[in-house]
Amino acid sequence: MSGVVVAIRGPGAAAGGALHNAENSPNNRKFIGYATANFVEAVPMDSPEITRLRAAISRDPGNAELRYLLGAELAERREYPEAVLQMRSALDIDPKLHFARLQLGLLYLTMSQPANSLEIWKPLEDLDENAALKAFKRGLEALIRDDFGACIGFLQQGISLNKQNATLNDDMSQLIDRVRDGTVIAAPIPGNLAPDFAKYGEPSGTKH
């Protein structure tokens, strides 16, 4: 998938508080917003944070949020294979960790694997019609098939719906700018993976 530059911005210094929340309140997902997609070059994170996350996971291996945060940190360092492994593990533990699902698809785009992005994003189509992540997912799918008008429209819709994560909105706004100025070029979707937007499932409990 040539031309699409997508990197993952990890949680950085904010991950310390996020790690504390995850260890002490497994159901608290507010910190998920600390790690968002960023369409600029990534900066490696400090290895001590990864060490802390690995230690926390060793104490609580079934914690999906911790595995997602570790995946985001690894992606920041461009350690993509293990980042994918950790994010997939997070989704295996909690399939409704929707932000991690969006992020994993973006990571696959970084790795020039759009077919995997489309596959991992499929469950987001079952979210409520007012879910920002569903709109972002549709916009990214439109980008992959070079439908730039639809891409911009869906991303703008997602930005208007997303009231929880200003950083993600900033990132999507940057992507819109790059689509408009022609610096983002996506490959076509394989025919057998074209999304069917007519199929809507029951909305998930997570609206973002």
C-alpha angles and dihedrals in degrees: 000000000000125000102019110114110195125160133174120241108211126216094263119181091350090066090079092069091038091054090051091050093048093050095047101034113028092184094054106103099165092107092061088089091068091078113057139160113272125189097208133080113295124237117218115250126228112275093225089071091055089048090053092048093049090050091049091049091050087058094043109022093169095060107115096190093056091051090049092051090049090050091051091050092049091048088052087059090046091245087141104166094057091039089058091047093053095046092048089049089052090053092046088056095042115014089184093064087111099173090056089052092055090047094049090053090051089050090054088053088053087055092049092247104128093160089061090047091055092048096049092046096054096096090056088071088070092063121105116283088246093056113118093209090057091055092046090049091052091048092052091047089052089051091054091054092045094247093140097171092055090043092057093043095052094043090051089049090052091050091052091049097044109090096154106060119041092175092059089051090052090052093049090048088055090051091051089053091051092049090051095049093045098243093122116067121174133197121241120269114252108254095241092055099050108134119247104220091182091074111085121175131197110298116257121240088246110078099182 
